[in-house]
Amino acid sequence: MPQAVANIDKAAVLLNQLEPQARDKVLEILGAEFAGKLRPIMAAVKRRKDWGELSESVLQEFRELQQDVRASVSAGPRIRNNFQSSLAAATGATRSAGTEGGGLQNSTNHPAAIEVPRAPTSEPTELSTADDVDSLAKLPPAIVAAAMKPESSRMIATVLKHLPTEVSGKILEALPLETRNGVFLLMADTTQVNPVVVRRVLQRLLEVCRTIDPAVVEQVDRRVKTLIGILQSVEREERLRLLESLTERDPDLASQIDNLMYDYTDILRIEDRSVQKLLGQLEQKVVAMALKTAPEDLRQKVMKNLSERVRLALNEEMELLPGLTAAKADVARREIANVIRTQDKDGSLVWME
């Protein structure tokens, strides 16, 4: 193929191969919102100068994906990530069976219908999935994130939705920023994925995780921490310049550093006036969740920068959080860190000497 083609473009190419009635049926199944996004893309790809070559390339990839799916039925788990990224990420849904009533037609001009296998009723699908989830949850988040890096956002979201919240949150943080945003939105999707596909995706991910050397991941982690330490030790203007230079050279690494460089504990390193301005940008409940189990010196730093009335209200808010989970506290702390990042970059934050 002469140039890289996004998954959404591939979906548009495939839809352009269908008869109008079948195409409208597929778009109806996808929903009005997603169909509205697809229609202009379908028109755009058809106007490309390399339309003929593009069509043949996408159709060939589609046929290869079909062969993978058919092989998975007879020869075990062979649904590869390219099936998930090229089809599930493009359509936003995974069907439990082939198309019905106007789906992809089987002819010399159109690709045959995809048949995703149903879970056999005698197979302990839920138990197997639970075992795989437990195995993934016990792995270091950095290892799982490294294994997920080349995968589609749809596949990553499918896996994270099956993991414990505190685990999926840490894995999500370790992913590149542009990936995190798309994955987070897909995690809110209510589409039900075929349990057989879920189990095979989990098993495939576990296989990839076993091939990753923890020492290499640890080395990368040390490099990130070193660079963060350097950036935190220089003036704001120089910090932004260095981060911008790193973004041009290695966007993924720069995104990872930018995400990890700020933490809610940075409040201890911020001047009181800036702390007051920071707290003014946060909801009381967010601050309460973040401080509920925070170190005592950090809690005191926050409290001394609040009026007596707000301080009493904040203490009452924290007392009403007896069942606060670590995951919810972490979300609140990340929100504080994000405000610190924003205020630092716009120059409104003053750090202590």
Backbone hydrogen bonds, N-H to C=O, Kabsch-Sander energy under -0.5 kcal/mol:
donor,donor_aa,acceptor,acceptor_aa,energy
10,K,6,A,-2.0
11,A,7,N,-2.3
12,A,8,I,-1.8
13,V,9,D,-2.3
14,L,10,K,-2.4
15,L,11,A,-2.4
16,N,12,A,-1.8
17,Q,13,V,-0.7
17,Q,14,L,-1.1
18,L,15,L,-1.3
23,R,19,E,-2.9
24,D,20,P,-2.5
25,K,21,Q,-1.7
26,V,22,A,-2.2
27,L,23,R,-2.5
28,E,24,D,-2.0
29,I,25,K,-2.0
30,L,26,V,-2.0
31,G,27,L,-1.0
35,A,31,G,-2.5
36,G,32,A,-2.2
37,K,33,E,-1.1
38,L,34,F,-1.9
39,R,35,A,-2.2
41,I,37,K,-0.8
42,M,38,L,-2.7
43,A,39,R,-1.9
44,A,40,P,-2.0
45,V,41,I,-2.6
46,K,42,M,-1.3
47,R,43,A,-0.7
47,R,44,A,-0.8
48,R,45,V,-1.0
51,W,48,R,-1.5
54,L,50,D,-3.2
55,S,51,W,-2.8
56,E,52,G,-2.0
57,S,53,E,-2.2
58,V,54,L,-2.5
59,L,55,S,-2.6
60,Q,56,E,-2.2
61,E,57,S,-2.2
62,F,58,V,-2.4
63,R,59,L,-2.4
64,E,60,Q,-2.1
65,L,61,E,-2.1
66,Q,62,F,-2.0
67,Q,63,R,-1.8
68,D,64,E,-1.8
69,V,65,L,-2.3
70,R,66,Q,-2.8
71,A,67,Q,-2.4
72,S,68,D,-1.8
73,V,69,V,-1.2
74,S,70,R,-1.2
75,A,71,A,-3.1
76,G,72,S,-0.8
78,R,76,G,-0.9
80,R,78,R,-1.0
83,F,80,R,-1.0
84,Q,80,R,-1.2
85,S,81,N,-3.0
86,S,82,N,-2.3
87,L,83,F,-1.7
88,A,83,F,-1.0
89,A,84,Q,-2.3
91,T,87,L,-2.7
92,G,88,A,-2.3
95,R,93,A,-0.5
107,S,105,Q,-0.9
107,S,110,H,-1.5
116,V,114,I,-0.6
123,E,120,P,-1.4
125,T,123,E,-2.4
128,S,124,P,-2.1
129,T,125,T,-2.7
130,A,126,E,-2.4
131,D,127,L,-2.1
132,D,128,S,-2.1
133,V,129,T,-2.7
134,D,130,A,-2.4
135,S,131,D,-2.1
136,L,132,D,-2.4
137,A,133,V,-2.6
138,K,134,D,-1.2
139,L,136,L,-1.3
143,I,140,P,-1.0
144,V,140,P,-1.7
145,A,141,P,-2.8
146,A,142,A,-2.0
147,A,143,I,-2.0
148,M,144,V,-1.8
149,K,145,A,-1.2
151,E,148,M,-2.5
156,I,152,S,-2.3
157,A,153,S,-2.7
158,T,154,R,-2.1
159,V,155,M,-2.0
160,L,156,I,-2.8
161,K,157,A,-2.1
162,H,158,T,-0.5
162,H,159,V,-1.5
163,L,159,V,-0.6
163,L,160,L,-0.8
167,V,164,P,-0.6
168,S,164,P,-2.8
169,G,165,T,-2.4
170,K,166,E,-1.2
171,I,167,V,-2.1
172,L,168,S,-2.6
173,E,169,G,-1.8
174,A,170,K,-1.1
175,L,171,I,-0.5
175,L,172,L,-1.2
180,R,176,P,-2.5
181,N,177,L,-2.0
182,G,178,E,-1.1
183,V,179,T,-2.5
184,F,180,R,-2.9
185,L,181,N,-1.8
186,L,182,G,-1.9
187,M,183,V,-2.0
188,A,184,F,-0.7
188,A,185,L,-0.8
189,D,186,L,-1.3
193,V,191,T,-0.6
198,V,194,N,-2.3
199,R,195,P,-2.6
200,R,196,V,-2.1
201,V,197,V,-2.5
202,L,198,V,-2.5
203,Q,199,R,-2.4
204,R,200,R,-2.5
205,L,201,V,-2.4
206,L,202,L,-2.3
207,E,203,Q,-2.0
208,V,204,R,-1.9
209,C,205,L,-2.6
210,R,206,L,-1.8
211,T,207,E,-0.6
211,T,208,V,-1.2
212,I,208,V,-0.5
212,I,209,C,-1.2
216,V,213,D,-0.8
217,V,213,D,-1.7
218,E,214,P,-2.6
219,Q,215,A,-2.1
220,V,216,V,-2.2
221,D,217,V,-2.3
222,R,218,E,-2.3
223,R,219,Q,-2.1
224,V,220,V,-2.4
225,K,221,D,-2.3
226,T,222,R,-2.3
227,L,223,R,-2.4
228,I,224,V,-2.4
229,G,225,K,-2.3
230,I,226,T,-2.0
231,L,227,L,-2.4
232,Q,228,I,-2.4
233,S,229,G,-0.8
233,S,230,I,-0.8
234,V,230,I,-0.5
234,V,231,L,-0.9
239,R,235,E,-2.7
240,L,236,R,-2.6
241,R,237,E,-2.0
242,L,238,E,-2.6
243,L,239,R,-2.3
244,E,240,L,-2.1
245,S,241,R,-2.1
246,L,242,L,-2.3
247,T,243,L,-2.0
248,E,244,E,-1.6
249,R,245,S,-1.3
250,D,246,L,-3.7
254,A,250,D,-2.4
255,S,251,P,-2.4
256,Q,252,D,-2.2
257,I,253,L,-2.5
258,D,254,A,-2.7
259,N,255,S,-1.9
260,L,256,Q,-1.7
261,M,257,I,-2.0
266,D,263,D,-2.1
267,I,264,Y,-1.5
268,L,265,T,-1.8
269,R,266,D,-2.1
270,I,267,I,-1.3
271,E,350,V,-2.8
275,V,271,E,-2.1
276,Q,272,D,-2.4
277,K,273,R,-1.8
278,L,274,S,-2.6
279,L,275,V,-2.7
280,G,276,Q,-1.5
281,Q,277,K,-0.5
281,Q,278,L,-1.5
282,L,279,L,-1.3
287,V,283,E,-1.9
288,A,284,Q,-2.4
289,M,285,K,-2.4
290,A,286,V,-2.1
291,L,287,V,-2.2
292,K,288,A,-1.5
294,A,291,L,-1.4
299,R,295,P,-2.0
300,Q,296,E,-2.4
301,K,297,D,-1.8
302,V,298,L,-2.0
303,M,299,R,-2.7
304,K,300,Q,-2.3
305,N,302,V,-1.4
306,L,303,M,-1.6
311,R,307,S,-2.7
312,L,308,E,-2.3
313,A,309,R,-2.0
314,L,310,V,-2.4
315,N,311,R,-2.2
316,E,312,L,-2.1
317,E,313,A,-2.1
318,M,314,L,-2.2
319,E,315,N,-1.8
320,L,316,E,-1.0
320,L,317,E,-0.5
321,L,318,M,-1.5
324,L,321,L,-1.1
329,A,325,T,-2.1
330,D,326,A,-2.3
331,V,327,A,-2.0
332,A,328,K,-2.0
333,R,329,A,-2.1
334,R,330,D,-2.3
335,E,331,V,-1.7
336,I,332,A,-1.8
337,A,333,R,-2.3
338,N,334,R,-2.2
339,V,335,E,-1.7
340,I,336,I,-2.3
341,R,337,A,-2.4
342,T,338,N,-2.3
343,Q,339,V,-2.6
344,D,340,I,-2.2
345,K,341,R,-2.4
346,D,342,T,-1.7
347,G,344,D,-0.8
348,S,343,Q,-1.7
349,L,343,Q,-1.0
351,W,349,L,-0.6
352,M,269,R,-3.2
